């Protein structure tokens, strides 16, 4: 892998993590506003270290290790930089399982946003899908059936991986819904700053799942995921304390994040089904999709 590709992958990971975490940053900013400055600084420093190293570093490493138990902890971390043919073969063999699960998860995530989540309508057809949100469960059920049916032609494990991806989506979605309900209670309560910090860490962990699984569309290298997602997490912390409410004015950034999730999910599934996907496609597609919706948001902002 040449230096230019490495830079492109890390940059794409950082951009994807940043845009995908805007909602998380908004929640952080609203809760931090009611906390003492000392606890704000503590969360923004130590919370960042936990978010980067414990969540965005430990989780992808555990995922790679889980699908490659024969590699052990050290080789799972450095697998994609290894010259050992056995290590490379193990990673190559397990990649479709991971990509199948993560791709299914991302597609479910996109369709949930398209059908059920309130949004600024940025493209033709979004309003139609939102008005017919009741069809979400039917659409993802049929989608899962198609993916599993096609995956069974490869083997039972890829098909099971697709089911695992859908299961992870509904579990994490339940946590997010509960977190959103707790946020309203927390803002109106007089709980201690320490309890709010713990809550923010749990929220950050639940929101990081999307970014971690999406990162495998860019690379299977855990160190690169750690660097790219860590960069994105740092940017999210920065905009949390500086200009998060200015970021909210760019009303179509969320659309950009979700359409990039759709593209990354499709890339993952295509890769899992054996199509040859170049390493530069995911970061380039992310830059194009997010760039378009940023431009669209900018035009609306200038016209206001």
Secondary structure as UniProt FT lines:
FT   HELIX           3..20
FT   HELIX           22..32
FT   TURN            33..34
FT   HELIX           37..42
FT   HELIX           43..47
FT   HELIX           48..49
FT   HELIX           50..55
FT   TURN            56..57
FT   HELIX           58..67
FT   HELIX           69..71
FT   HELIX           72..78
FT   HELIX           79..81
FT   HELIX           85..116
FT   TURN            124..125
FT   HELIX           126..131
FT   HELIX           133..135
FT   HELIX           136..152
FT   TURN            153..154
FT   HELIX           156..187
FT   HELIX           193..215
FT   TURN            216..218
FT   HELIX           222..241
FT   TURN            242..243
FT   HELIX           244..247
FT   TURN            248..249
FT   TURN            251..252
FT   HELIX           253..272
FT   TURN            273..274
FT   HELIX           280..303
//
